[in-house]
Amino acid sequence: MVDNIEKLLKEIKEDAAIWSLGVGKEVRFSGKFLDSVGEIFEKHGFGTAKVFLTNQAGRDRTQAFSLVKVIDKFKKYPEIINNRAIGRYIIKTLDTLKRMEV
């Protein structure tokens, strides 16, 4: 049986809008950026993380928009709503998730 977090990981991995910039180009995530967003999400929640990402959109538009899509998916999972550290860990490991079998 698949738990909700496995279901979420599969949903993120299979969402081309998170990983692709369009014609043959893929989003490249910076480890430092993922760490920052993960920390903000865990400490301050959904709204603050989205404000931070909106503010970053000018500088790093592709990573920011992709992460907003990921955070929007989190809202459907009570495990993440109740324990944002799980969301932080998923954000910080997005590059690994792309290559993982889920």
MODELLER restraints for C-alpha pairs under 7 A, 6 or more apart:
rsr = mdl.restraints
at = mdl.atoms
rsr.add(forms.Gaussian(group=physical.xy_distance, feature=features.Distance(at['CA:6:A'], at['CA:102:A']), mean=6.92, stdev=0.5))
rsr.add(forms.Gaussian(group=physical.xy_distance, feature=features.Distance(at['CA:9:A'], at['CA:102:A']), mean=6.89, stdev=0.5))
rsr.add(forms.Gaussian(group=physical.xy_distance, feature=features.Distance(at['CA:10:A'], at['CA:102:A']), mean=5.67, stdev=0.5))
rsr.add(forms.Gaussian(group=physical.xy_distance, feature=features.Distance(at['CA:12:A'], at['CA:70:A']), mean=6.71, stdev=0.5))
rsr.add(forms.Gaussian(group=physical.xy_distance, feature=features.Distance(at['CA:13:A'], at['CA:97:A']), mean=6.74, stdev=0.5))
rsr.add(forms.Gaussian(group=physical.xy_distance, feature=features.Distance(at['CA:13:A'], at['CA:98:A']), mean=5.93, stdev=0.5))
rsr.add(forms.Gaussian(group=physical.xy_distance, feature=features.Distance(at['CA:18:A'], at['CA:66:A']), mean=4.62, stdev=0.5))
rsr.add(forms.Gaussian(group=physical.xy_distance, feature=features.Distance(at['CA:18:A'], at['CA:69:A']), mean=6.63, stdev=0.5))
rsr.add(forms.Gaussian(group=physical.xy_distance, feature=features.Distance(at['CA:19:A'], at['CA:26:A']), mean=5.59, stdev=0.5))
rsr.add(forms.Gaussian(group=physical.xy_distance, feature=features.Distance(at['CA:19:A'], at['CA:27:A']), mean=5.27, stdev=0.5))
rsr.add(forms.Gaussian(group=physical.xy_distance, feature=features.Distance(at['CA:20:A'], at['CA:26:A']), mean=4.25, stdev=0.5))
rsr.add(forms.Gaussian(group=physical.xy_distance, feature=features.Distance(at['CA:20:A'], at['CA:27:A']), mean=5.59, stdev=0.5))
rsr.add(forms.Gaussian(group=physical.xy_distance, feature=features.Distance(at['CA:21:A'], at['CA:27:A']), mean=6.12, stdev=0.5))
rsr.add(forms.Gaussian(group=physical.xy_distance, feature=features.Distance(at['CA:27:A'], at['CA:62:A']), mean=6.34, stdev=0.5))
rsr.add(forms.Gaussian(group=physical.xy_distance, feature=features.Distance(at['CA:27:A'], at['CA:63:A']), mean=6.54, stdev=0.5))
rsr.add(forms.Gaussian(group=physical.xy_distance, feature=features.Distance(at['CA:29:A'], at['CA:63:A']), mean=6.10, stdev=0.5))
rsr.add(forms.Gaussian(group=physical.xy_distance, feature=features.Distance(at['CA:29:A'], at['CA:95:A']), mean=6.64, stdev=0.5))
rsr.add(forms.Gaussian(group=physical.xy_distance, feature=features.Distance(at['CA:34:A'], at['CA:91:A']), mean=6.03, stdev=0.5))
rsr.add(forms.Gaussian(group=physical.xy_distance, feature=features.Distance(at['CA:34:A'], at['CA:92:A']), mean=5.00, stdev=0.5))
rsr.add(forms.Gaussian(group=physical.xy_distance, feature=features.Distance(at['CA:35:A'], at['CA:92:A']), mean=5.36, stdev=0.5))
rsr.add(forms.Gaussian(group=physical.xy_distance, feature=features.Distance(at['CA:37:A'], at['CA:49:A']), mean=6.55, stdev=0.5))
rsr.add(forms.Gaussian(group=physical.xy_distance, feature=features.Distance(at['CA:38:A'], at['CA:88:A']), mean=4.15, stdev=0.5))
rsr.add(forms.Gaussian(group=physical.xy_distance, feature=features.Distance(at['CA:38:A'], at['CA:89:A']), mean=6.91, stdev=0.5))
rsr.add(forms.Gaussian(group=physical.xy_distance, feature=features.Distance(at['CA:38:A'], at['CA:91:A']), mean=5.55, stdev=0.5))
rsr.add(forms.Gaussian(group=physical.xy_distance, feature=features.Distance(at['CA:38:A'], at['CA:92:A']), mean=5.92, stdev=0.5))
rsr.add(forms.Gaussian(group=physical.xy_distance, feature=features.Distance(at['CA:39:A'], at['CA:88:A']), mean=6.40, stdev=0.5))
rsr.add(forms.Gaussian(group=physical.xy_distance, feature=features.Distance(at['CA:40:A'], at['CA:49:A']), mean=5.75, stdev=0.5))
rsr.add(forms.Gaussian(group=physical.xy_distance, feature=features.Distance(at['CA:41:A'], at['CA:49:A']), mean=5.12, stdev=0.5))
rsr.add(forms.Gaussian(group=physical.xy_distance, feature=features.Distance(at['CA:41:A'], at['CA:84:A']), mean=6.98, stdev=0.5))
rsr.add(forms.Gaussian(group=physical.xy_distance, feature=features.Distance(at['CA:41:A'], at['CA:88:A']), mean=6.32, stdev=0.5))
rsr.add(forms.Gaussian(group=physical.xy_distance, feature=features.Distance(at['CA:42:A'], at['CA:84:A']), mean=4.86, stdev=0.5))
rsr.add(forms.Gaussian(group=physical.xy_distance, feature=features.Distance(at['CA:42:A'], at['CA:85:A']), mean=5.40, stdev=0.5))
rsr.add(forms.Gaussian(group=physical.xy_distance, feature=features.Distance(at['CA:42:A'], at['CA:88:A']), mean=5.65, stdev=0.5))
rsr.add(forms.Gaussian(group=physical.xy_distance, feature=features.Distance(at['CA:50:A'], at['CA:68:A']), mean=6.31, stdev=0.5))
rsr.add(forms.Gaussian(group=physical.xy_distance, feature=features.Distance(at['CA:53:A'], at['CA:64:A']), mean=5.10, stdev=0.5))
rsr.add(forms.Gaussian(group=physical.xy_distance, feature=features.Distance(at['CA:53:A'], at['CA:68:A']), mean=7.00, stdev=0.5))
rsr.add(forms.Gaussian(group=physical.xy_distance, feature=features.Distance(at['CA:54:A'], at['CA:64:A']), mean=6.99, stdev=0.5))
rsr.add(forms.Gaussian(group=physical.xy_distance, feature=features.Distance(at['CA:56:A'], at['CA:64:A']), mean=6.39, stdev=0.5))
rsr.add(forms.Gaussian(group=physical.xy_distance, feature=features.Distance(at['CA:57:A'], at['CA:64:A']), mean=5.53, stdev=0.5))
rsr.add(forms.Gaussian(group=physical.xy_distance, feature=features.Distance(at['CA:74:A'], at['CA:80:A']), mean=6.24, stdev=0.5))
rsr.add(forms.Gaussian(group=physical.xy_distance, feature=features.Distance(at['CA:75:A'], at['CA:81:A']), mean=6.62, stdev=0.5))
rsr.add(forms.Gaussian(group=physical.xy_distance, feature=features.Distance(at['CA:80:A'], at['CA:86:A']), mean=5.89, stdev=0.5))
rsr.add(forms.Gaussian(group=physical.xy_distance, feature=features.Distance(at['CA:80:A'], at['CA:87:A']), mean=5.73, stdev=0.5))
